[in-house]
Amino acid sequence: MDNNLSNNQAIIIGTIEDEFVFNHEIYAEKFYTFTVKVPRLSGASDNVRVMVSERLIMDGEYCIGDMIEVTGQFRSYNSYESGDNRLVLTVFAKTSATLTKRKQNQTHFS
């Protein structure tokens, strides 16, 4: 497992684009998803889906438009909706923090 942690790291910095939406619960721990708009140096931006545990967000106050830094792992899974199969890509948050000062574009995947 340690090798997977060192090979799969994601750090994104952007703005919260929507409300936290309940996704699922496992072992009495709730997980939520939301979207982070990550600007590119070209002026375009990417909307990155983030999944976060309630433990990470219960002490913080997060609002749409807040600048946030999320550190975690890139995850993918198949979703079967209405008979269709589609690949869902997310950043599974290990840490998150709101930022008071805007940082340069520092999106990293390794």
MARBAVO-721748 format. One line per field, with one value per residue (C-alpha): x, y, z. Coordinates in Angstrom, 1 decimal, decimal comma. Each point is the difference from the previous one (the first is absolute). Example, Ala and Ser with C-alpha at 12.3 -4.5 7.8 and 13.67 -1.06 7.14 Angstrom:
X [12,3;1,4];
Y [-4,5;3,4];
Z [7,8;-0,7];
END
This chain:
X [0,0;2,9;1,1;-3,5;0,0;3,4;-1,1;-3,4;-0,1;-2,1;0,1;-2,5;-0,7;-3,1;-3,4;-3,0;-2,6;-3,0;-1,4;1,2;-2,3;-0,4;1,5;0,1;0,6;2,3;0,7;-2,1;2,3;-1,7;1,6;-0,9;0,9;0,5;1,6;3,2;0,7;3,7;1,4;2,6;2,8;-1,6;-3,1;-2,2;-1,1;-0,8;-2,8;1,3;-2,3;1,2;-1,2;0,5;-0,7;-2,3;3,0;1,9;-2,7;-1,8;2,3;0,3;-2,3;-0,1;-2,0;-0,4;2,7;2,5;3,5;1,0;3,0;-0,6;2,6;-0,9;0,0;-1,5;-2,7;-2,2;-3,0;-2,7;-3,5;-3,1;-2,8;-3,1;1,6;3,0;3,6;2,2;3,4;0,0;3,2;0,5;2,6;-0,4;0,9;2,4;0,4;-1,8;0,4;-1,5;2,5;-0,1;2,6;-0,2;2,9;1,3;-1,3;1,6;-2,0;2,3;-0,6;2,7];
Y [0,0;2,4;-0,3;1,0;3,1;1,2;-0,6;1,5;3,6;2,9;3,6;2,4;3,7;1,7;1,4;-2,0;0,0;-1,7;-1,3;-3,1;-2,9;-3,2;-2,9;-3,1;-1,3;-2,8;-1,2;2,9;2,5;2,3;1,2;3,0;1,2;3,5;1,7;2,1;2,3;-0,1;2,8;-0,8;2,4;0,3;1,6;-3,0;-2,0;-3,6;-1,1;-2,8;-2,2;-0,4;-2,6;0,8;-1,6;1,8;-0,1;2,4;2,5;0,0;2,5;2,3;2,5;-0,5;2,3;0,2;2,3;-0,8;-0,7;-3,6;-2,2;-3,7;-2,7;-3,6;-2,8;-0,3;-2,7;-1,5;-2,3;-1,2;1,4;-1,8;2,5;-0,6;-3,1;2,0;-0,6;3,0;0,6;2,5;1,8;1,7;1,3;-1,8;2,6;-0,8;3,6;3,2;3,7;3,3;2,5;3,7;0,9;-1,1;-2,3;-0,4;-2,9;-3,0;-3,0;-3,1;-3,6;-2,6];
Z [0,0;0,7;-3,6;-1,2;2,3;-1,4;-3,6;0,2;1,3;-1,1;1,2;-1,4;0,8;-1,3;1,0;1,3;-2,7;1,6;3,3;1,7;-1,0;2,0;-2,0;2,2;3,5;1,0;3,6;1,3;-1,8;-2,5;-3,2;-2,1;-3,5;-1,3;-3,0;0,1;-3,0;-0,6;-2,3;-2,6;-1,0;-3,4;1,6;-0,5;3,1;0,9;2,3;2,2;2,1;3,6;2,5;3,6;3,4;2,4;2,5;-2,2;-0,4;3,4;1,6;-3,0;-1,6;-3,8;-2,3;-3,8;-1,3;2,7;-1,1;1,1;-0,1;-0,1;0,4;-0,6;-2,6;-3,5;-0,1;-2,6;0,0;-2,3;0,5;-1,2;-0,5;-2,1;-1,6;-1,1;1,2;0,4;1,5;2,9;0,9;3,4;2,4;3,3;2,6;2,8;1,1;-0,9;1,0;-1,0;-1,2;0,8;-2,6;-3,6;-1,1;-3,5;-2,0;1,8;-1,1;0,3;-0,8;0,6];
END
